[in-house]
């Protein structure tokens, strides 16, 4: 039986808005590195595969509101499906992450969003597409990434976890969008 992680107590004002954000994508696209850079300002050049699910928290002020992102970083390995499917419910947002230096990573995104919908996210859940590793050689053009996202009516962002490019804007926009949909 899979147990949910124990609650982590983080001191915060009573009016803090809490948002559950799930990161999905193939193994190695940089989901964990995006969170490590955004939450802790660190980047590890050595690849360490996520085992099942990881959890990180980041407090942020957006439009004079204190928010808490509760990030669920799902392993991209198929053998962890049974673990992942327990955590989809009540997600406020999903980030579909691909590696723009690896064309195959874009092809898996449809499978990831299908898995999410089949396991509990609803139509009100916000979905963003993130093309990560913009610091590397491109196999996916910015236009191709944008067009893929546009066909599915999702916003598209490009980031580099290694160089900390685009992350603050991505999460500021995501937080503002979640706030606006919940008012």
HELIX and SHEET records of a PDB file:
HELIX    1   1 UNK A   31  UNK A   40  1                                  10    
HELIX    2   2 UNK A   78  UNK A   80  5                                   3    
HELIX    3   3 UNK A   81  UNK A   84  1                                   4    
HELIX    4   4 UNK A  104  UNK A  107  1                                   4    
HELIX    5   5 UNK A  109  UNK A  118  1                                  10    
HELIX    6   6 UNK A  142  UNK A  151  1                                  10    
HELIX    7   7 UNK A  167  UNK A  181  1                                  15    
SHEET    1   A 6 UNK A  53  UNK A  62  0                                        
SHEET    2   A 6 UNK A  65  UNK A  74 -1                                        
SHEET    3   A 6 UNK A  17  UNK A  24  1                                        
SHEET    4   A 6 UNK A  93  UNK A  99  1                                        
SHEET    5   A 6 UNK A 126  UNK A 132  1                                        
SHEET    6   A 6 UNK A 155  UNK A 158  1                                        
END                                                                             
